[in-house]
Amino acid sequence: MIDRGAEKRAAEKWNAVAKPLYGLGKLEESVIRIAGIQGSEDIALERRAILVFCADNGIVAQGVTQTGSHVTALVADNIAEGKASVNRMCSRCGRRIDVFAVDMGIRDAVHSPHMIRRRIADGTRDFSVEPAMSGMQAQKAVETGIGLVREYREKGYTILGTGEMGIGNTTTAGAIAAALLGLSAEAAIGRGAGLSDAGLLRKRRVVEEALARYRLRERSAQEVLACVGGFDIAGMAGAFIGGSRYGVPIVIDGMISAVAALVAVRLCPDAADCMLASHISREPCMEAVLQALSLSPVIDGSLALGEGTGAALLFSMLDMAESVYRSGETFEKIQIAQYHDFGED
């Protein structure tokens, strides 16, 4: 439940700061949104973490990726050990950002003792042959994401970012977006981590065939998730639902987590209230997904890295915005007249 009173008080606090009205644009809007989610204009950003949901996808067998599934375990292990791109970016932030890798269904063994183990199965099945997962597996994965938000909220974290690692997951996410938004495979599917022209055509054909085989545009979000989704996407969808349930702002990273957010809203409309969009990636369906969520991203950087790196960037920008928000340098204090909002012509 969004606290509109807290939002109003946060907006009034911004307007009293000695700067042009709305001068920090979407960052001001983000702080106001966080106040509404947390139920207080005294926003809490000190304890934050990025949950990186990791899983393998059987559709990789159809040649829709440049690398093999073994890479998922390697990168997931690096994330758990603090050595991946997202860890290095977070280490340069002024305020600590914890990064947790969550094994939702990695095919190969990951030996890091720091891995959060919530695996549903050893990856999903090849959806060109059979549904990626059972309805029960999809539900369990969503519930796992909800539970993780509750767990980290109880540990004192007040804002969470989402990230993912799973070779093949631009295919699964693109297939879900095409089904839920009525997009063609061409409009939904991009090159991911870097496909050749032939590879891109193959990837789009696989998705188009799945849309027809399972009649996905006629199915519910839960059914679409089970048919062509991944355990990482299902876990993130649960995290967004958990954010709404437990009053925790959840940051969307790139296209894959945005698709998970779309699934969450289709399963639980209230989940939309807890979301913040960090950036718009260069995957072709990203803009359509954010429009469906009625969200506007803060960053336009043509990113396509994943792992929660966009969320890390937004956390750093929120730190800077918060320092202005809390500065105490008000119009009243410096004894000049406050700006008035006269609207637009």
C-alpha positions as CSV (number, residue, x, y, z in Angstrom):
1,M,0.0,0.0,0.0
2,I,1.5,3.3,-1.1
3,D,1.5,6.1,1.5
4,R,0.3,9.1,-0.5
5,G,0.8,11.3,2.5
6,A,4.5,10.4,2.7
7,E,4.8,11.1,-1.0
8,K,3.3,14.5,-0.6
9,R,5.6,15.4,2.3
10,A,8.6,14.2,0.4
11,A,7.6,16.4,-2.6
12,E,7.1,19.4,-0.3
13,K,10.6,18.8,1.2
14,W,12.1,18.7,-2.3
15,N,10.4,22.0,-3.2
16,A,11.8,23.7,-0.1
17,V,15.4,22.8,-1.1
18,A,17.2,25.8,-2.4
19,K,17.4,24.8,-6.1
20,P,15.2,25.1,-9.2
21,L,12.0,23.2,-8.8
22,Y,12.3,19.6,-10.0
23,G,15.9,20.3,-10.9
24,L,16.9,16.7,-10.3
25,G,14.0,15.4,-12.4
26,K,13.5,11.7,-12.3
27,L,15.8,11.4,-9.2
28,E,13.4,13.6,-7.3
29,E,10.5,11.4,-8.5
30,S,12.4,8.3,-7.4
31,V,12.9,9.7,-3.9
32,I,9.2,10.6,-3.7
33,R,8.3,7.1,-4.8
34,I,10.6,5.5,-2.3
35,A,8.9,7.6,0.5
36,G,5.5,6.3,-0.6
37,I,6.7,2.7,-0.6
38,Q,8.5,2.9,2.8
39,G,5.7,5.0,4.3
40,S,7.9,7.9,5.4
41,E,9.4,11.0,3.9
42,D,12.5,10.1,6.0
43,I,13.6,7.6,3.4
44,A,16.0,4.7,4.4
45,L,18.7,3.9,1.8
46,E,21.5,2.9,4.1
47,R,21.0,-0.9,3.8
48,R,20.7,-2.0,0.3
49,A,21.5,-5.1,-1.7
50,I,21.3,-6.5,-5.2
51,L,19.8,-10.0,-5.5
52,V,21.2,-11.7,-8.7
53,F,19.0,-14.6,-9.7
54,C,21.0,-17.2,-11.6
55,A,19.6,-20.1,-13.7
56,D,20.2,-22.1,-16.9
57,N,17.8,-22.4,-19.8
58,G,17.2,-25.5,-21.9
59,I,16.5,-23.4,-25.0
60,V,20.3,-22.9,-25.3
61,A,20.3,-26.3,-27.1
62,Q,18.8,-24.6,-30.1
63,G,21.8,-22.4,-30.8
64,V,20.2,-19.1,-29.7
65,T,23.4,-18.0,-27.8
66,Q,27.0,-17.3,-28.6
67,T,28.2,-19.2,-25.6
68,G,27.2,-22.4,-23.9
69,S,25.4,-23.0,-20.6
70,H,28.6,-23.7,-18.7
71,V,29.2,-19.9,-18.7
72,T,26.3,-19.4,-16.3
73,A,28.0,-21.3,-13.5
74,L,31.3,-19.6,-14.1
75,V,29.9,-16.1,-13.9
76,A,27.5,-16.9,-11.1
77,D,30.5,-18.2,-9.1
78,N,32.3,-15.0,-9.8
79,I,29.3,-12.9,-8.5
80,A,29.1,-15.0,-5.4
81,E,32.9,-14.5,-4.8
82,G,32.7,-10.8,-5.4
83,K,34.7,-10.8,-8.6
84,A,32.1,-10.0,-11.3
85,S,31.3,-6.7,-13.0
86,V,28.4,-5.9,-10.7
87,N,30.7,-6.5,-7.6
88,R,33.4,-4.3,-9.0
89,M,30.9,-1.5,-9.8
90,C,29.4,-1.7,-6.3
91,S,32.8,-1.6,-4.7
92,R,33.3,1.9,-6.1
93,C,30.1,3.3,-4.6
94,G,30.5,5.6,-1.6
95,R,28.0,3.7,0.4
96,R,28.0,-0.1,0.7
97,I,25.9,-2.2,-1.7
98,D,25.8,-5.9,-0.9
99,V,25.5,-8.4,-3.8
100,F,24.0,-11.8,-3.3
101,A,24.0,-14.5,-6.0
102,V,21.0,-16.8,-5.8
103,D,21.1,-20.2,-7.5
104,M,17.6,-20.7,-8.8
105,G,18.6,-23.5,-11.1
106,I,22.1,-23.5,-12.5
107,R,22.9,-26.6,-14.5
108,D,26.5,-27.1,-13.4
109,A,27.9,-27.1,-9.9
110,V,28.8,-23.8,-8.3
111,H,31.1,-24.3,-5.3
112,S,31.2,-20.9,-3.8
113,P,30.2,-21.0,-0.1
114,H,28.6,-17.6,-0.6
115,M,26.0,-18.8,-3.1
116,I,22.4,-18.5,-1.9
117,R,21.0,-21.9,-2.8
118,R,17.3,-21.9,-3.8
119,R,17.5,-24.1,-6.9
120,I,14.3,-25.5,-8.3
121,A,15.9,-27.9,-10.8
122,D,19.1,-28.2,-12.9
123,G,17.9,-25.5,-15.3
124,T,14.7,-25.5,-17.4
125,R,13.8,-27.7,-20.3
126,D,14.1,-26.9,-23.9
127,F,10.9,-25.1,-24.7
128,S,11.1,-25.8,-28.4
129,V,10.5,-29.4,-27.4
130,E,8.3,-29.2,-24.2
131,P,7.3,-26.5,-21.7
132,A,10.3,-25.0,-19.9
133,M,8.9,-25.9,-16.4
134,S,5.9,-27.3,-14.7
135,G,3.3,-25.0,-13.3
136,M,4.3,-26.2,-9.8
137,Q,8.0,-25.3,-10.5
138,A,7.0,-21.9,-11.7
139,Q,4.9,-21.3,-8.6
140,K,7.7,-22.4,-6.4
141,A,10.2,-20.1,-8.1
142,V,7.9,-17.1,-7.7
143,E,7.3,-18.0,-4.0
144,T,11.1,-18.2,-3.5
145,G,11.5,-14.7,-4.8
146,I,8.8,-13.4,-2.4
147,G,10.4,-15.2,0.5
148,L,13.8,-13.7,-0.3
149,V,12.4,-10.2,0.0
150,R,10.9,-11.1,3.3
151,E,14.2,-12.6,4.5
152,Y,16.3,-9.6,3.5
153,R,13.8,-7.2,4.9
154,E,14.0,-8.9,8.2
155,K,17.8,-8.6,8.0
156,G,17.4,-4.8,7.8
157,Y,17.6,-4.1,4.1
158,T,15.3,-1.3,3.0
159,I,15.8,-1.3,-0.8
160,L,16.7,-4.1,-3.1
161,G,17.9,-4.3,-6.7
162,T,17.3,-7.2,-9.1
163,G,19.9,-8.8,-11.4
164,E,20.2,-12.0,-13.3
165,M,22.7,-14.4,-14.8
166,G,21.6,-17.1,-17.1
167,I,22.8,-17.9,-20.6
168,G,19.8,-17.9,-22.9
169,N,17.7,-15.6,-20.8
170,T,17.2,-12.9,-23.4
171,T,15.4,-15.6,-25.4
172,T,13.2,-16.6,-22.5
173,A,12.5,-13.0,-21.6
174,G,11.8,-11.9,-25.2
175,A,9.4,-14.8,-25.6
176,I,7.5,-13.8,-22.5
177,A,7.4,-10.1,-23.7
178,A,6.1,-11.2,-27.1
179,A,3.4,-13.3,-25.6
180,L,2.2,-10.8,-22.9
181,L,2.4,-7.7,-25.1
182,G,1.4,-9.2,-28.4
183,L,4.7,-8.4,-30.1
184,S,6.2,-10.2,-33.0
185,A,9.4,-12.1,-32.5
186,E,11.2,-9.5,-34.5
187,A,10.0,-6.7,-32.3
188,A,10.8,-8.6,-29.1
189,I,14.1,-10.4,-29.8
190,G,17.5,-8.8,-30.1
191,R,21.1,-10.0,-30.3
192,G,21.5,-10.5,-26.6
193,A,25.2,-10.9,-25.8
194,G,26.1,-10.7,-29.4
195,L,24.6,-13.0,-32.1
196,S,25.5,-13.1,-35.8
197,D,22.7,-12.3,-38.3
198,A,22.2,-16.0,-38.8
199,G,22.0,-16.6,-35.0
200,L,19.5,-13.7,-34.6
201,L,17.2,-15.2,-37.3
202,R,17.4,-18.6,-35.6
203,K,16.6,-17.1,-32.2
204,R,13.6,-15.2,-33.6
205,R,12.3,-18.3,-35.4
206,V,12.5,-20.4,-32.2
207,V,10.4,-17.8,-30.4
208,E,7.9,-17.4,-33.2
209,E,7.4,-21.2,-33.3
210,A,6.9,-21.3,-29.5
211,L,4.3,-18.5,-29.7
212,A,2.3,-20.6,-32.2
213,R,2.9,-24.0,-30.6
214,Y,1.8,-23.1,-27.1
215,R,-0.7,-20.4,-28.3
216,L,1.0,-18.1,-25.8
217,R,-0.9,-15.0,-26.7
218,E,-4.0,-16.6,-25.4
219,R,-2.5,-17.8,-22.1
220,S,-2.2,-16.3,-18.6
221,A,1.1,-14.9,-17.4
222,Q,1.5,-17.9,-15.1
223,E,1.1,-20.3,-18.1
224,V,3.4,-18.2,-20.3
225,L,6.1,-18.2,-17.6
226,A,5.9,-22.0,-17.3
227,C,6.0,-22.6,-21.0
228,V,8.9,-20.4,-22.1
229,G,10.3,-18.7,-19.0
230,G,13.2,-19.3,-16.7
231,F,13.7,-19.8,-13.0
232,D,15.6,-16.5,-12.8
233,I,12.7,-14.6,-14.3
234,A,10.2,-16.4,-12.0
235,G,12.3,-15.6,-8.9
236,M,12.6,-11.9,-9.9
237,A,8.8,-11.8,-10.5
238,G,8.4,-13.1,-7.0
239,A,10.8,-10.4,-5.7
240,F,8.6,-7.6,-7.2
241,I,5.5,-9.1,-5.6
242,G,7.4,-9.4,-2.3
243,G,8.4,-5.7,-2.5
244,S,4.7,-4.8,-2.6
245,R,3.9,-7.2,0.2
246,Y,6.7,-6.1,2.6
247,G,7.0,-2.4,1.7
248,V,10.4,-2.7,0.0
249,P,11.4,-0.7,-3.1
250,I,12.7,-3.0,-5.8
251,V,14.9,-1.7,-8.6
252,I,14.5,-3.1,-12.1
253,D,17.8,-3.6,-13.9
254,G,17.6,-4.3,-17.7
255,M,15.2,-6.0,-20.1
256,I,15.1,-9.4,-18.4
257,S,14.2,-8.1,-14.9
258,A,11.8,-5.7,-16.6
259,V,10.0,-8.7,-18.1
260,A,10.0,-10.3,-14.7
261,A,8.4,-7.1,-13.4
262,L,5.7,-7.4,-16.1
263,V,5.0,-11.0,-15.1
264,A,4.7,-9.8,-11.5
265,V,2.2,-7.1,-12.4
266,R,0.1,-9.6,-14.4
267,L,0.1,-12.0,-11.4
268,C,-0.3,-9.3,-8.7
269,P,-1.2,-5.8,-10.0
270,D,-0.2,-4.2,-6.7
271,A,3.4,-5.2,-7.4
272,A,3.7,-2.2,-9.8
273,D,3.7,0.1,-6.8
274,C,7.1,-1.0,-5.4
275,M,9.1,-0.7,-8.7
276,L,11.8,1.7,-9.8
277,A,13.2,1.5,-13.3
278,S,17.0,2.1,-13.4
279,H,17.7,2.2,-17.1
280,I,16.6,1.3,-20.6
281,S,18.7,-1.4,-22.2
282,R,19.3,-1.8,-26.0
283,E,17.1,-4.9,-26.3
284,P,14.3,-4.1,-28.7
285,C,11.3,-4.9,-26.4
286,M,12.6,-2.9,-23.4
287,E,10.8,0.3,-24.2
288,A,7.5,-1.6,-24.8
289,V,7.8,-3.4,-21.5
290,L,8.5,-0.2,-19.5
291,Q,5.6,1.5,-21.2
292,A,3.3,-1.4,-20.2
293,L,4.6,-0.9,-16.6
294,S,4.0,2.9,-16.8
295,L,7.6,3.4,-15.7
296,S,10.2,5.9,-17.0
297,P,13.9,4.9,-16.4
298,V,16.4,7.3,-14.9
299,I,19.3,6.2,-17.1
300,D,19.6,5.9,-20.9
301,G,23.0,4.4,-21.4
302,S,22.5,1.7,-24.0
303,L,23.5,-0.9,-21.4
304,A,23.3,-4.7,-22.0
305,L,25.4,-6.1,-19.2
306,G,22.8,-7.5,-16.7
307,E,23.9,-8.8,-13.3
308,G,22.2,-5.8,-11.6
309,T,24.7,-3.3,-12.9
310,G,22.0,-0.8,-13.9
311,A,20.6,-1.1,-10.3
312,A,24.1,-0.4,-9.0
313,L,24.3,2.8,-11.1
314,L,20.9,3.9,-9.8
315,F,21.8,3.3,-6.2
316,S,24.8,5.6,-6.6
317,M,22.7,8.3,-8.2
318,L,20.1,8.0,-5.4
319,D,22.9,8.6,-2.9
320,M,23.7,11.9,-4.6
321,A,20.1,12.9,-4.8
322,E,19.5,12.0,-1.1
323,S,22.5,14.2,-0.1
324,V,20.6,17.2,-1.7
325,Y,17.3,16.1,-0.3
326,R,18.7,16.0,3.3
327,S,21.0,19.0,2.8
328,G,19.0,21.4,4.9
329,E,19.9,24.2,2.5
330,T,16.3,25.5,2.1
331,F,15.1,28.8,0.7
332,E,14.0,29.8,4.2
333,K,17.4,29.1,5.6
334,I,19.3,31.2,3.0
335,Q,16.6,33.8,3.2
336,I,15.5,34.0,-0.4
337,A,12.0,33.6,-1.8
338,Q,11.0,30.1,-2.7
339,Y,10.2,29.1,-6.3
340,H,6.6,28.7,-7.2
341,D,5.2,26.1,-9.6
342,F,3.2,28.0,-12.2
343,G,2.8,24.9,-14.4
344,E,3.6,24.8,-18.1
345,D,2.3,27.0,-20.9
